[in-house]
């Protein structure tokens, strides 16, 4: 005997025809006239192959296949679906139900069926032997229970995936989105701590860690270390800690819960985009083992998490690109004017000071002439880096155009603004700039203006007066800072 084949079809003619053909090929053939009977036989007799018609009473072929493939007792049994309908929708649904083959009921399909059964029946290497418990469970009442349980499980999985997708639509901030996703996972997954990490291929990564129960400090550090180690395994290189941006949040913890003193059951699931691994979902302090269907769901879950978080990351990237100067990474002129307009309105409303620094790289043309434009571009990037390092988080640095930059200083009075400008000038002068081969001393000239002032009433006035002060710094010999002085200089018209 080559193999035991279960044939399920509500047509006695088809059943008898297939039985004759397959018996003639040396197979033992079991028969069933509907899906429920087929499921019972599958659990009781563990056939080597199931051949099922798509259209059957009580349980159709798709449902039968999905039931068998989702139960550990029968998941390894190959299923061939037969249909008289050759439509794309039917082929798609047959594939999604887990069928190993999908054949049309015609002369060509019959020939293909014999070959498919022969091939699938011979491959028994990974087949799970049927147990007494499995045989006993193959009763009609138990089959109905299993079907309902499967439907409930699929509804549960669809609900979870939908919830995660909804978070992706509602939250655009990457960190908040990642934390919300982990909060959803924490509602149905038993873990003490979890993390989502993205980035590694860009020589930096961003990780969000959510703690679901109190952890000893060394346990949290151990978890973070394991996440970094998992990144090494996925990307093939180690990221230094300073290249990993880490955000730690906490869920609601019941009062009096003792801190977890030991980390166990660490697992990392890759987050993939196409063939590339772009991140990971890590958990610890959860169950010791996952059943097969749980592992499959976690893989599907990881795919959904990737899509949601990748969209949030891409949205953030598009936002950054829309307001950034491509060359220096500072804000562009359009965003600078939008922010300055808003800050001026706020300053006038609350009667608070607002200062603006306009600055220009001295003798920049000579840098380009002597070393070439690539070195000149590098100098602009290095000046921009000085600005970013020396200003407050609430300040706004932008590239105004060419080698000219601007810095908005909310709530900064004239003296404070002058101190910032002088610090920018001194730091720039003290910082070697250019390429490794072409280092040079670079200086900047700066003009400072503050609102309110007698001749500064709006945004245009603030820009014109700061620019006029910058012109005076240039005229004074460059590498200098000058403040707007209404009594000494007219506003450029």
KEKOL-510328 format. One record per residue (C-alpha): y, x, z. Coordinates in pm, whole numbers, padded with zeros to 5 digits, always signed. Layout:
YXZ
...
//
This chain:
+00000+00000+00000
+00337+00138-00102
+00555-00067+00130
+00615-00397+00308
+00873-00609+00124
+01032-00928+00255
+01139-01166-00023
+01378-01447+00074
+01474-01717-00179
+01496-02096-00162
+01330-02126-00505
+00948-02131-00476
+00929-02027-00843
+01140-01717-00787
+00952-01630-00468
+00616-01657-00639
+00733-01457-00943
+00869-01173-00727
+00557-01178-00512
+00333-01135-00816
+00547-00856-00961
+00584-00660-00635
+00220-00711-00532
+00122-00577-00871
+00319-00264-00790
+00114-00214-00474
+00354-00362-00214
+00269-00599+00069
+00496-00902+00027
+00622-01136+00302
+00818-01448+00201
+01086-01673+00346
+01262-01980+00202
+01595-01947+00387
+01809-01696+00571
+01700-01791+00923
+01332-01749+00838
+01411-01418+00669
+01596-01291+00978
+01305-01393+01203
+01059-01209+00978
+01279-00901+00962
+01290-00872+01342
+00920-00950+01385
+00764-00741+01107
+01021-00466+01031
+00975-00465+00651
+01052-00153+00450
+01282-00350+00217
+01444-00696+00226
+01509-00870-00108
+01729-01178-00054
+01891-01437-00275
+02265-01474-00219
+02250-01856-00218
+02012-01991+00050
+02029-02277+00304
+02108-02227+00676
+02212-01863+00622
+02305-01711+00288
+02219-01363+00168
+02556-01213+00260
+02527-01341+00617
+02164-01227+00644
+02256-00879+00521
+02552-00852+00758
+02337-00964+01052
+02061-00711+00978
+02302-00425+00918
+02490-00487+01243
+02187-00504+01472
+02042-00171+01590
+01688-00313+01557
+01724-00376+01182
+02023-00166+01073
+01800+00089+00894
+01620-00170+00676
+01746-00154+00314
+01867-00485+00172
+01877-00579-00197
+02079-00891-00282
+01993-01106-00586
+02236-01346-00753
+02273-01551-01067
+02653-01500-01049
+02795-01186-01210
+03152-01208-01087
+03366-00928-00946
+03429-01122-00624
+03056-01159-00560
+02984-00790-00628
+03270-00691-00397
+03150-00916-00113
+02792-00795-00158
+02906-00436-00116
+03118-00522+00189
+02826-00701+00354
+02638-00369+00360
+02382-00433+00082
+02204-00125-00052
+02185-00278-00400
+02321-00587-00576
+02128-00716-00881
+02162-01003-01127
+01874-01249-01175
+01790-01174-01537
+01527-00975-01725
+01719-00649-01685
+01774-00721-01315
+01403-00775-01259
+01322-00434-01402
+01596-00280-01187
+01462-00460-00881
+01117-00303-00915
+01271+00045-00934
+01511-00022-00644
+01233-00151-00416
+01013+00145-00506
+01292+00392-00426
+01404+00226-00102
+01048+00168+00027
+00958+00535-00016
+01253+00657+00193
+01124+00586+00543
+01235+00911+00707
+01519+00750+00906
+01354+00414+00964
+01351+00292+01325
+01008+00158+01436
+01010-00205+01548
+00950-00255+01922
+00785-00536+02113
+01127-00643+02240
+01257-00661+01882
+00960-00873+01777
+01009-01111+02069
+01380-01141+01987
+01306-01257+01633
+01302-01625+01725
+01517-01891+01560
+01717-01961+01877
+01780-01590+01925
+01881-01550+01560
+02149-01817+01602
+02269-01639+01916
+02284-01310+01728
+02479-01468+01443
+02732-01619+01683
+02760-01289+01869
+02819-01106+01540
+03085-01358+01435
+03256-01319+01771
+03244-00940+01744
+03391-00946+01392
+03663-01185+01507
+03736-00953+01798
+03759-00650+01568
+03981-00834+01321
+04209-00943+01607
+04241-00585+01736
+04315-00447+01390
+04567-00725+01331
+04740-00650+01663
+04771-00284+01569
+04901-00378+01225
+05157-00612+01385
+05284-00326+01603
+05332-00118+01289
+05548-00389+01136
+05755-00451+01449
+05819-00096+01573
+05966+00176+01352
+06008+00451+01612
+05703+00682+01596
+05677+00752+01970
+05716+00386+02068
+05472+00281+01796
+05209+00533+01910
+05248+00427+02274
+05213+00060+02182
+04896+00135+01983
+04747+00320+02281
+04845+00030+02508
+04649-00209+02283
+04347+00021+02288
+04371+00037+02666
+04328-00341+02687
+03970-00327+02558
+03862+00040+02581
+03778+00182+02921
+03953+00519+02927
+04162+00702+03185
+04384+00883+02936
+04429+00874+02559
+04642+01051+02302
+04749+01023+01942
+04845+01348+01774
+04998+01390+01429
+05120+01680+01225
+04922+02006+01234
+04945+02078+00862
+05322+02121+00895
+05290+02405+01150
+05394+02162+01424
+05252+01849+01579
+05371+01548+01775
+05151+01399+02045
+05185+01084+02254
+04969+01068+02569
+04915+00745+02763
+04773+00759+03117
+04586+00446+03228
+04503+00559+03579
+04641+00825+03816
+04543+01179+03720
+04560+01501+03915
+04813+01732+03750
+04544+01983+03655
+04337+01704+03495
+04629+01599+03272
+04683+01964+03176
+04312+01997+03097
+04327+01690+02872
+04630+01824+02688
+04448+02155+02642
+04145+01978+02497
+04371+01792+02252
+04511+02126+02132
+04158+02265+02101
+04055+01961+01898
+04349+02028+01667
+04219+02381+01613
+03882+02242+01506
+04043+01997+01266
+04312+02217+01112
+04145+02557+01135
+04438+02724+01310
+04593+02721+01656
+04935+02572+01721
+05138+02741+01996
+05240+02500+02275
+05607+02517+02174
+05513+02376+01832
+05364+02062+01990
+05608+01789+02089
+05442+01605+02378
+05541+01262+02516
+05355+01130+02823
+05370+00763+02922
+05187+00554+03182
+05035+00209+03175
+05031-00033+03467
+04816+00114+03743
+04686-00086+04037
+04843+00032+04361
+04619+00253+04575
+04403+00372+04284
+04292+00728+04370
+04382+00997+04114
+04106+01110+03877
+03994+01454+03994
+03767+01544+03701
+03793+01493+03327
+03479+01376+03149
+03368+01215+02822
+03643+01366+02610
+03621+01241+02250
+03841+01311+01948
+03837+01090+01638
+04006+01231+01325
+04292+01038+01165
+04254+01087+00792
+04481+01036+00495
+04265+01054+00184
+04054+01368+00222
+04295+01539+00462
+04284+01524+00841
+04640+01461+00954
+04589+01384+01320
+04352+01270+01591
+04291+00993+01839
+04155+01134+02166
+04021+00958+02476
+03876+01075+02807
+03734+00913+03117
+03561+00637+02918
+03198+00527+02870
+02926+00792+02840
+02780+00657+02518
+02886+00434+02229
+02642+00210+02045
+02621+00255+01669
+02837-00048+01591
+03097+00068+01847
+03120+00407+01676
+03163+00238+01338
+03439+00018+01476
+03612+00321+01628
+03607+00486+01285
+03765+00174+01132
+04008+00159+01421
+04107+00522+01364
+04181+00441+00998
+04407+00152+01100
+04581+00364+01363
+04643+00631+01099
+04798+00382+00856
+05027+00232+01119
+05145+00563+01263
+05173+00733+00926
+05398+00449+00810
+05613+00493+01122
+05632+00867+01060
+05717+00822+00692
+05981+00563+00780
+06138+00809+01021
+06124+01081+00757
+06296+00857+00502
+06561+00769+00759
+06620+01137+00831
+06638+01225+00461
+06885+00943+00399
+07136+01083+00649
+07060+01457+00627
+07191+01742+00420
+06886+01881+00241
+06997+02244+00262
+07104+02275+00626
+06926+01987+00799
+07257+01868+00950
+07392+01521+00886
+07539+01466+00540
+07898+01368+00463
+07824+00999+00427
+07657+00975+00768
+07934+01190+00919
+08199+00942+00804
+07993+00647+00932
+07950+00808+01274
+08313+00921+01293
+08432+00568+01209
+08215+00425+01487
+08324+00689+01739
+08693+00635+01657
+08653+00259+01707
+08479+00320+02040
+08743+00569+02157
+09030+00332+02073
+08856+00040+02240
+08779+00220+02564
+09082+00452+02551
+08866+00760+02580
+08932+01093+02407
+08755+01191+02085
+08774+01540+01936
+08684+01672+01593
+08618+02032+01491
+08645+02131+01126
+08510+02481+01049
+08463+02700+00744
+08255+03016+00682
+08497+03304+00618
+08470+03497+00289
+08162+03303+00189
+08216+03371-00180
+08181+03744-00119
+07839+03683+00046
+07719+03508-00268
+07872+03773-00493
+07718+04066-00304
+07375+03934-00212
+07317+03631-00434
+07303+03259-00372
+06963+03260-00192
+07114+03477+00084
+07424+03259+00084
+07205+02950+00133
+07030+03126+00420
+07364+03201+00586
+07461+02834+00569
+07131+02740+00735
+07188+02999+01009
+07542+02876+01078
+07402+02522+01097
+07142+02644+01349
+07420+02788+01569
+07597+02452+01565
+07283+02265+01664
+07210+02508+01949
+07560+02510+02097
+07661+02143+02101
+07560+01854+02327
+07296+01600+02233
+07569+01336+02206
+07773+01548+01963
+07733+01514+01587
+07723+01817+01355
+07748+01764+00978
+07790+01955+00657
+08126+01847+00520
+08085+02017+00184
+08023+02365+00044
+08062+02612+00331
+08263+02367+00545
+08118+02189+00850
+08237+01930+01101
+08148+01852+01461
+08229+01520+01634
+08275+01552+02013
+08277+01208+02182
+08469+01188+02513
+08590+01550+02474
+08951+01617+02575
+09153+01889+02392
+09071+02171+02635
+08697+02095+02634
+08696+02078+02254
+08872+02415+02230
+08611+02569+02460
+08330+02438+02236
+08504+02569+01926
+08554+02913+02080
+08189+02924+02183
+08085+02840+01826
+08312+03112+01688
+08188+03380+01931
+07819+03292+01890
+07844+03299+01512
+08015+03636+01516
+07750+03779+01750
+07452+03647+01549
+07320+03868+01266
+07292+03655+00954
+07142+03685+00610
+06797+03798+00500
+06585+04081+00644
+06713+04311+00368
+07072+04189+00365
+07206+04140+00716
+07580+04103+00758
+07847+04002+01004
+07954+03644+00942
+08258+03476+01097
+08396+03125+01094
+08742+02972+01130
+08785+02646+01320
+09045+02370+01356
+09046+02123+01645
+09211+01781+01670
+09189+01511+01936
+09250+01137+01941
+09470+00995+02090
+09773+01201+01987
+10126+01104+01873
+10037+01143+01505
+09662+01066+01526
+09594+00693+01515
+09282+00651+01303
+08990+00833+01143
+09184+00965+00845
+09454+01107+01073
+09190+01283+01283
+09028+01447+00980
+09362+01551+00826
+09496+01706+01145
+09171+01894+01220
+09170+02022+00860
+09535+02130+00892
+09449+02321+01211
+09161+02489+01025
+09409+02597+00753
+09627+02760+01022
+09323+02947+01160
+09254+03083+00811
+09619+03180+00766
+09612+03362+01101
+09353+03610+00973
+09028+03408+00996
+08759+03433+01269
+08994+03222+01480
+09032+02882+01649
+09347+02673+01625
+09427+02335+01779
+09637+02066+01619
+10000+02097+01739
+10211+01800+01625
+10541+01977+01690
+10451+02276+01471
+10267+02135+01173
+10300+01831+00954
+09999+01622+00865
+09886+01705+00514
+09964+01414+00288
//
